[in-house]
Each structure stands twice: as structure tokens, then as C-alpha cells.
Amino acid sequence: MTTQTMETARDTRTIQLADGDGWLTVCDRELLTPGRGVAALLPDGRQVALFVDRAGRAYAIDNRDPFTGAYVLSRGLVGSAEGRPFVASPLLKQRFDLETGACLDDDDVTVPVFPVRAD
């Protein structure tokens, strides 16, 4: 869970996350709407928030809001700041960079990101 691998998700069938030496299929691409998130439960019990931007790039971050502990980031508002895609928590509105997981409103806070690909 370091930096995220982005590939174009347009015209693809599945969204996959890195899983050890391979890839774990998480959902069908058609379940993702640009600008909206979807939560997925991973086999190890973690929750991931999946997003596709309007250009078709896929992103995956941890679904847990570090400020409240609630699993809600998949329900956040998607936008961009200085060309960087982010999701704003629906609770306290802190913004998290979808590529790096860095909080744009508090330099000391991050959320994990997951390498993602769309096949």
C-alpha cells in the first residue's frame, strides 16, 4: 500500500487491487460511476473505497475516515484541487488525495492507498 498504480478504467471489465504477488478482482467496472465512490469488503476484513474519475482512471483508498473512525469515505464528494483528485469526507469534509492518501487539510494525516488496475 504505497503509491497507487493508475490505469484507465474506461472500456474495461473489472477493477483489481494488488494482493501479494497477484491481483484480487474487487468488482465489475460497470458498478463505478465517475465522480462517485463504492465501498468493497476485502477478504481480510478491510474496507476499500473505489473511485473512477471522468477520464476513466481508477483509484482505491481505505474507506475509514481517520478523523472520525467511520467507514464513509466511499460516500464522500469527489473533486480536484490544483489538478489533484480528492475525496472529501462526508462527515467533517477533510479532503484526501486519491493518488497518495494525503490529507489536503492536515499534513500529519493520511489514509492508505491501494495499487489498482482495471482490466
C-alpha positions as CSV (number, residue, x, y, z in Angstrom):
1,M,0.0,0.0,0.0
2,T,2.4,2.7,-1.2
3,T,1.7,4.7,-4.2
4,Q,-1.2,3.9,-6.4
5,T,-0.9,2.4,-9.9
6,M,-3.4,4.1,-12.1
7,E,-4.7,2.7,-15.4
8,T,-7.6,3.8,-17.5
9,A,-10.7,2.0,-16.4
10,R,-12.8,3.1,-19.4
11,D,-13.9,0.1,-21.5
12,T,-12.7,-2.5,-19.0
13,R,-14.5,-5.2,-17.2
14,T,-13.1,-5.4,-13.7
15,I,-11.3,-3.4,-11.0
16,Q,-8.5,-5.2,-9.3
17,L,-6.3,-4.5,-6.3
18,A,-2.7,-5.7,-5.7
19,D,-2.8,-8.8,-3.5
20,G,0.7,-10.1,-2.6
21,D,2.2,-11.3,-5.9
22,G,-1.1,-11.2,-7.8
23,W,-4.3,-9.2,-8.3
24,L,-7.6,-9.5,-6.5
25,T,-10.7,-8.8,-8.5
26,V,-12.9,-6.5,-6.4
27,C,-15.8,-5.5,-8.6
28,D,-17.1,-5.1,-12.1
29,R,-16.1,-1.8,-13.7
30,E,-19.8,-1.1,-14.6
31,L,-20.5,-0.7,-10.9
32,L,-18.5,2.5,-10.7
33,T,-19.9,5.8,-11.8
34,P,-17.4,8.7,-12.5
35,G,-17.4,11.1,-9.5
36,R,-19.0,8.6,-7.1
37,G,-17.5,6.0,-4.8
38,V,-18.3,2.4,-4.0
39,A,-17.2,0.5,-0.9
40,A,-15.9,-3.0,-1.1
41,L,-15.1,-5.5,1.7
42,L,-11.8,-7.3,1.2
43,P,-11.2,-10.9,2.2
44,D,-9.0,-9.8,5.2
45,G,-11.9,-7.7,6.6
46,R,-10.6,-4.3,5.4
47,Q,-12.9,-1.9,3.6
48,V,-11.7,-0.1,0.5
49,A,-13.3,2.9,-1.3
50,L,-13.2,2.7,-5.0
51,F,-13.5,5.6,-7.4
52,V,-13.2,6.3,-11.1
53,D,-12.7,9.8,-12.4
54,R,-14.3,11.3,-15.5
55,A,-11.1,10.4,-17.5
56,G,-11.6,6.8,-16.5
57,R,-8.7,6.5,-14.1
58,A,-9.4,4.1,-11.1
59,Y,-8.4,4.9,-7.5
60,A,-8.6,2.8,-4.3
61,I,-8.1,4.2,-0.8
62,D,-9.0,2.9,2.7
63,N,-12.7,3.6,3.4
64,R,-12.1,4.6,7.0
65,D,-12.1,8.3,7.8
66,P,-9.2,8.8,10.2
67,F,-10.8,11.8,11.9
68,T,-14.0,10.0,13.0
69,G,-13.2,6.3,12.6
70,A,-16.3,5.9,10.5
71,Y,-16.1,3.8,7.3
72,V,-17.6,6.5,5.0
73,L,-15.0,7.8,2.5
74,S,-16.7,6.0,-0.3
75,R,-19.7,8.3,0.2
76,G,-17.6,11.4,0.0
77,L,-17.6,14.2,-2.5
78,V,-15.1,13.8,-5.3
79,G,-13.3,16.9,-6.7
80,S,-9.9,18.2,-7.6
81,A,-7.5,20.8,-6.2
82,E,-4.6,22.1,-8.2
83,G,-5.1,19.2,-10.6
84,R,-5.1,16.6,-7.9
85,P,-8.1,14.3,-7.5
86,F,-9.5,14.1,-4.0
87,V,-12.5,12.8,-2.0
88,A,-13.9,14.9,0.9
89,S,-15.2,13.0,3.9
90,P,-19.0,13.3,4.1
91,L,-18.7,13.9,7.9
92,L,-16.1,16.6,8.6
93,K,-15.2,17.4,5.0
94,Q,-11.4,16.8,5.2
95,R,-10.1,16.2,1.7
96,F,-7.9,13.1,0.9
97,D,-5.7,12.9,-2.2
98,L,-6.9,9.8,-4.2
99,E,-3.4,9.2,-5.6
100,T,-1.4,9.5,-2.4
101,G,-3.9,9.3,0.5
102,A,-2.5,12.5,2.0
103,C,-5.0,14.7,3.8
104,L,-5.0,18.1,2.0
105,D,-6.2,19.8,5.2
106,D,-3.9,18.3,7.7
107,D,-0.3,17.4,6.7
108,D,0.0,14.9,9.6
109,V,-2.8,12.6,8.4
110,T,-3.0,10.1,5.6
111,V,-5.2,7.2,4.6
112,P,-3.8,4.0,3.0
113,V,-4.0,3.8,-0.8
114,F,-4.1,0.5,-2.7
115,P,-2.4,-0.2,-6.1
116,V,-5.3,-0.6,-8.5
117,R,-5.7,-1.7,-12.1
118,A,-8.6,-2.0,-14.4
119,D,-8.8,-5.0,-16.8
